Amino acid sequence: EKGEGWPGATFDFFNDLLQQNPQLKILLTLPVEREGDLARLHPLASPANLLRLMNLSADATGWLLRHPGLYAVTEEAVTAVHRATGGHPQLLQRFAYHVYQYHATHPDSMTTTPELVRTLLPGVYNSSAEELASLWAASTDTEQLVLLAASRMRYEDPLKTITPEAISDW
């Protein structure tokens, strides 16, 4: 037996189950205050596969953009990114990636400014459109319904928290 007690044995069980049944998918919901525990779920769950049900605040946007600590990010740039993405987690993650890539290829420019944000914005949106279109095409009818509910609720009230209960009620 691999692990004793919870959570080790539970994670081992699910890991083995997924390895033996690659067609099986697991959806895990987790309150934001427990997000720091996500690393304990590796290799079952990865931050790369994290999808937030609510938008990030401007402070969280700043933290995400500054997280590598390899370059400076002005407050004005944080505000510009937050306005451009609306705090949408996937767009923010992609924007952070584009900023990181830019600075990695332009070592003479180590400050993220609003001008740089405007320059990177089309690439962020274009790369998002392709991913979202392929995600939609590969989704089941039920998954498309959940995505439709979430997008409709976000459109109707961008500040309202989307919860599993709200999706179910929709």
Helices and strands as residue ranges (DSSP letters): H 8-20, G 32-41, G 47-49, H 58-66, E 72-73, H 75-85, H 89-105, E 111-112, H 114-138, H 141-156, H 164-169
